[in-house]
């Protein structure tokens, strides 16, 4: 799952582009069109809740029940006949139990074009109008017609990847390495595809214009696999939430409210969106109160080796350099360490809680045998039992009230440092409510 602090933007500008839509009726860039409200037959139970859901708090603790609603900065959950109210500022995510067949799911033809939105969004749809600064899009199961600025797009892929391996490889490479002030056009070729760096000047349903080599050239979408837009030009800032749907689409934006049957959302490109709740798989929230530990510099690192050379401590990967994997789950953020290692951070009393999933990385299981310690200002705040490669990962939450110096230690167990790939997965520091990072 994604960690806090998903997205960053800066103030770089793409430059002046005049909007010239080829629509049957006038469209104003700042206008947004409401999606038709999909009919749904979800029946509220006696508690007013229809979807089973699990609420995960910022510290990783969770609570299961049935969602009754979201509003006024609170989440209302029904569990064992009782209503629990959880402040939204304490919520990291809401995961909904799968339904056999969403009652609201209409049979719609799946569009071939995929729009990758700044802020981590992804949705299919069709271009229904265009210009030199934005496109009008009819999204599958979303807004019927929305104006999306080029600056709010990370990429547009016009074809399915199947049979176009060369094009897809170039696309994934360009998407992972978006550069400021430089767009990338990738040809649609089953053989050896090509990529061209330049600037997208216009785009509509059939064709577009791309400037490279000192002049603008017209291209037909039928011959283009994808366009990856320059990084750092998004105008929307960091979205506060992301809604992931059962059809695979992901909508970054702002959650307005939710009832037992539907969710009201404002997309990152400022279009209102009403979603039947039975189409929502999960909602993730970004919080300024949470700081990934791997994003901070540690002041000291000490590693020793007996059967292996010591260290190093690794950010966002395991001690072996692979992804952080515990119980088959991959974590994007965290710390990978080998016994015996310790790292120390200066916190200056700024945080309330430390939380992480601890365990021996899947890559070396069932081997591994280590002990985890959390030390604050020289005092042991947490010490695990011996953790082996046969044990499931554990969530730990440690109070840091007033702690100025934090030290994480992974110590030898049986077998000294043999296969002790110790993960502090999703390791994070949490500020008290009312404070921001």
Helices and strands as residue ranges (DSSP letters): E 51-57, E 62-71, E 74-79, E 82-87, G 88-90, E 91-96, E 113-117, E 121-130, E 134-139, E 146-149, G 150-152, E 153-157, H 165-176, E 183-187, E 195-203, E 207-212, E 215-220, G 221-223, E 224-228, E 241-245, E 250-258, E 262-267, E 272-276, G 277-279, E 280-285, E 290-292, G 293-295, E 300-303, E 314-315, E 324-326, E 329-331, E 334-338, E 341-346, E 353-360, G 362-364, E 369-376, E 379-383, E 387-388, E 394-399, E 405-412, E 421-430
